[in-house]
Amino acid sequence: AVSRAISNHSRSIRLPIHMEEKVKQYKKALYNLTNKLGREPDDAEIMELCGYSKKMLNKIKHASRQETISLESPVADDLMLLDYIIDKKTESPDKYLELKSREKDIHKLLDKLDEREKYIISNRFGIGCEKPKTLESIGKILGFSKERIRQIEKGSLRKLRRLSTKTELRHYLG
């Protein structure tokens, strides 16, 4: 019971009992053969002594080497292992703040348009909605032709360009 408890709790990632026993047997055989031969035994000698196949021996060797290490393990003077692992799913805090700030500034600028222009620009470019809409689909919603929606969009973009020269949006471009 003590031996089983040690096997169950000695590693961060628990090995099955049968594999733990094979690892112990492998290490014992390795130790005994090293003492007997005066050198480190090769795989064939261990396989012969323990009765393992090559595939099984490789699994056991792999299991015996698997040790967990802390992400806070030092790698250099002032760097840890964690510093080398990149989280590709999460945006960096500075990038997140930049996006939120840009979004806020864009909404401020859009608020200077009238409701119809704001609706057309927001839906045309997918701002605040799932995906951008076509001129035709916006026209159907508002009761205009797609050509009229295009004209309103063009005028709204011209107005936004004029307004953006006076706002903080210029620093996002360069």
TARAUR-V602692 format. One record per residue. N is the residue number from 1. RES is the residue in one letter. D_FIRST is the distance of its C-alpha to the first C-alpha in Angstrom with 2 decimals. Layout:
# TARAUR-V602692
N_RES_D_FIRST + N_RES_D_FIRST
This chain:
# TARAUR-V602692
1_A_0.00 + 2_V_3.81 + 3_S_5.45 + 4_R_5.09 + 5_A_6.12 + 6_I_8.62 + 7_S_9.81 + 8_N_10.44 + 9_H_12.24 + 10_S_13.81 + 11_R_16.78 + 12_S_19.39 + 13_I_19.46 + 14_R_16.16 + 15_L_16.21 + 16_P_14.99 + 17_I_11.99 + 18_H_14.68 + 19_M_16.83 + 20_E_14.33 + 21_E_13.89 + 22_K_17.69 + 23_V_18.30 + 24_K_16.39 + 25_Q_18.42 + 26_Y_21.53 + 27_K_21.24 + 28_K_20.72 + 29_A_23.71 + 30_L_25.72 + 31_Y_25.22 + 32_N_26.11 + 33_L_29.09 + 34_T_30.36 + 35_N_30.48 + 36_K_32.03 + 37_L_34.59 + 38_G_35.37 + 39_R_35.20 + 40_E_32.89 + 41_P_32.45 + 42_D_33.78 + 43_D_32.01 + 44_A_33.56 + 45_E_32.15 + 46_I_28.57 + 47_M_29.07 + 48_E_30.44 + 49_L_27.66 + 50_C_24.76 + 51_G_26.76 + 52_Y_26.61 + 53_S_29.57 + 54_K_31.28 + 55_K_30.14 + 56_M_26.44 + 57_L_26.78 + 58_N_28.44 + 59_K_25.68 + 60_I_23.05 + 61_K_25.39 + 62_H_25.96 + 63_A_22.29 + 64_S_21.73 + 65_R_24.78 + 66_Q_24.09 + 67_E_23.73 + 68_T_24.86 + 69_I_27.74 + 70_S_29.38 + 71_L_32.72 + 72_E_33.95 + 73_S_33.50 + 74_P_36.88 + 75_V_38.88 + 76_A_42.16 + 77_D_43.63 + 78_D_43.92 + 79_L_42.08 + 80_M_38.52 + 81_L_36.89 + 82_L_37.49 + 83_D_41.21 + 84_Y_41.22 + 85_I_39.61 + 86_I_42.28 + 87_D_41.78 + 88_K_44.29 + 89_K_43.73 + 90_T_44.71 + 91_E_48.12 + 92_S_48.55 + 93_P_49.68 + 94_D_53.13 + 95_K_53.66 + 96_Y_52.60 + 97_L_55.04 + 98_E_57.77 + 99_L_57.37 + 100_K_57.40 + 101_S_60.42 + 102_R_62.24 + 103_E_61.53 + 104_K_62.93 + 105_D_66.01 + 106_I_66.64 + 107_H_66.54 + 108_K_68.95 + 109_L_71.27 + 110_L_71.03 + 111_D_71.94 + 112_K_75.36 + 113_L_76.12 + 114_D_77.45 + 115_E_75.12 + 116_R_76.29 + 117_E_75.95 + 118_K_72.54 + 119_Y_71.36 + 120_I_72.71 + 121_I_71.26 + 122_S_67.82 + 123_N_67.56 + 124_R_69.15 + 125_F_66.67 + 126_G_63.58 + 127_I_63.49 + 128_G_61.50 + 129_C_61.11 + 130_E_58.84 + 131_K_61.11 + 132_P_64.75 + 133_K_67.38 + 134_T_70.44 + 135_L_74.00 + 136_E_74.68 + 137_S_71.76 + 138_I_72.67 + 139_G_76.31 + 140_K_75.47 + 141_I_73.57 + 142_L_76.42 + 143_G_79.28 + 144_F_80.63 + 145_S_81.14 + 146_K_78.77 + 147_E_81.71 + 148_R_82.18 + 149_I_78.45 + 150_R_78.76 + 151_Q_81.77 + 152_I_80.01 + 153_E_76.95 + 154_K_79.23 + 155_G_81.04 + 156_S_77.83 + 157_L_76.41 + 158_R_79.70 + 159_K_79.49 + 160_L_75.86 + 161_R_76.90 + 162_R_79.69 + 163_L_77.45 + 164_S_74.62 + 165_T_76.97 + 166_K_77.16 + 167_T_73.43 + 168_E_70.24 + 169_L_69.32 + 170_R_71.15 + 171_H_68.37 + 172_Y_65.94 + 173_L_68.22 + 174_G_68.35
